Every structure is written in C-alpha cells, then in structure tokens.
Amino acid sequence: MNEERQYAILLNGQRLEAPGPTITVIQLRLLARIPAGHGIIVEGVGDQPDRLVSDTDTIDLSESCPSVFSKPPTAFGSPPDEHA
C-alpha cells in the first residue's frame, strides 16, 4: 500500500490540511485568512514555552500536528474609549 502522508496544523482548535511537511507563517495566514496584524503563536510541547512567530518563520509539521493560535493586536496602555 503506497499511501501518501498527510500533514495538518491545528489552528484555534480547527484542523487544517497542509500541502507538505512544513508551512511558512505567511502560507498559514493565506490558508486560514488570518489578518496581517494578528499575532500567531505556536503552543509549546511539554516544558517548551509558547512562541510568537513572524511571517518569515517556518512551522515544522513532520513530527506532529502543532497547535497554533492567532490573536488580534492588543492595545495595552491605550486610553480607555470615552464613548463606551
């Protein structure tokens, strides 16, 4: 049986099929329609910390299905909205 291996990434709890054993962050943004201003964080495994990745980084999918999440930009230190 010659079965082609499938690669995937778990983004915000949703499994996405990937085209190969690696994916660039910009490819992930395009695939999942993640806005450019949103941060992308790869969850650490075991004792490894979570890490914020940039558009030029590559995510390895060959060993496992990594869990990744996106988050909108934050505005720490911004004055509160007076009209809220």
Secondary structure, DSSP 8 states (H G I E B T S, - for coil): ------EEEEETTEEEEESSSEEEHHHHHHHHT--TTSEEEE---TT---EEE-TT-EEE-SSS--EEEEE----TT----TT-
